């Protein structure tokens, strides 16, 4: 039973790391797209904060499912 729990923990940690990577990539993409399009920093900041609020709503159910498996 313990190897199964360790595998699930490893998958959960990898999922968290993947989400952190996605978050960093989104930040970078927002910054780069703003620079290319000439948007103001205020528009970029507002858009980024909105995406930060939306991401947990979309990913939250998946994380709950993973955490209940452990």
N, C-alpha and C positions, 0 to 999 in steps of 0.2 A: 504494500500500500504506500509506503514512504516514497519509493521512486516515482510513483504517479503524482504525488503531491509536489515533489521537487520539479517534475516536468511542468506542471501547471504554474508553479511559482516562476519558473524560468520564462515561460511564455508570457505571463503577466508582466514581468519586468521588461521583456523585449517590447511588448505592446506599449508600455509607458514610455520607453526610450523612443519608439517610433513616433508616438504622438508629440513628444518634445521636439523631435527633428522636424516634423511637419509644421509645428508652431514656428520654429525658427525660420523655416523656408518661407512660410507665409509672410512673416515680418519682412524678410529680405525682398520678396516679390512685391509687397506693397511699396516699399521704399524705392525699388528700382522702377516700378511702373509709374510712380509719382514723378520721379526725376525725368523719365522719358516724356510723359504727357504734360509736364509743366504744372501739375497740381500744387496747390499750396500745402504746407505742412499741416495746416488745420484740417483740411479735407482728408488727408492721409491718416491723421491721428483718429479722426471720427470714424472713418471706415474700418480702421484696424480694431478699435475698441468694440465696434459693432460685431466684427467677426469673432472676437474673443468671447463675446457673450453668446453667440450662436453656436460655436463649436462644442461647448459642453452639452448643449441641448441635443445636438446630433449624435455625439459620441457617448454621452452619459449612459444610455441603456446598454450599450455594448460593454462598458466598464462594469456596470452592475452585474451583468451576466457572468463576466469573467471572475469578479470578486466572489460571487456566490458559489462558484465551482471550487474555490480553494478551501 
